[in-house]
Amino acid sequence: MTERTTVRLPEDLLNRAKRKAAAEGRTLTSLIEDGLRLIVTEKEKNAKRKRVQPRVSKATGGPMPGVELTDLSALQEIDDLDYIRRIKNFK
């Protein structure tokens, strides 16, 4: 059974997804569906995966330059970039 839902996405991500779907001759829905299946499958396989920690400087013992521990969006970006790297290596 297929259900409808509303998803809020950043405009640039949505535009890139639409272009990718069009380039592959498929619908945006099928692209999103495949992406979700990939993520759900990976989560099941890596249920006990190690938590990503911010990089630490060996010289100072603190975070590497450019890593601000009080900036949650920067930490999320580090986590997202690591996640993207793992997905690319997954294939």
Buried (B, 14 or more C-beta within 10 A) or exposed (E): EEEEEEEEEEEEEEEEBEEEBEEEEEEEEEBBEEEEEEEEEBEEEEEEEEEBEBEEEEEEEEBEEEBEEEEEEBBEEBBEEEEEEEEEEEE
